[in-house]
């Protein structure tokens, strides 16, 4: 299992995407709400995640595992699962591209790479978002595991 924690700057949220980010940048497409915190674009390769923090840093931890983790709701205000379709790099010379980009919602925000292996074919992953707002700094835990596409699930919400 891979785990890393980042202090990540947000302006009401962040986005996760694989492959080419022009889907939203070029077309201005908006996501469809999958859960109260997560919008999904039609390709399922682009997620918009809302934060309660409007302008500042959140503590963002990600975990990558090879199977669905046990559901932990204690200490978390919200827990949501969605499916994400990882796309290969748009340029074949970059394949296999290793990573899922995570970026703030403003143009020019820093981009971090979550090291999910993306092969030369699209692959489905499940993402569990756990959010805690009861501390000085908002905390988000993203857990990723390979799994077939499934409907969004809200395990816990306020």
Secondary structure as UniProt FT lines:
FT   STRAND          2..10
FT   STRAND          13..17
FT   HELIX           22..25
FT   TURN            26..27
FT   STRAND          32..33
FT   STRAND          38..40
FT   TURN            42..43
FT   STRAND          46..50
FT   STRAND          56..64
FT   TURN            74..75
FT   STRAND          78..86
FT   HELIX           92..94
FT   STRAND          98..104
FT   TURN            107..108
FT   STRAND          111..117
FT   STRAND          123..132
FT   STRAND          139..146
FT   STRAND          153..156
//
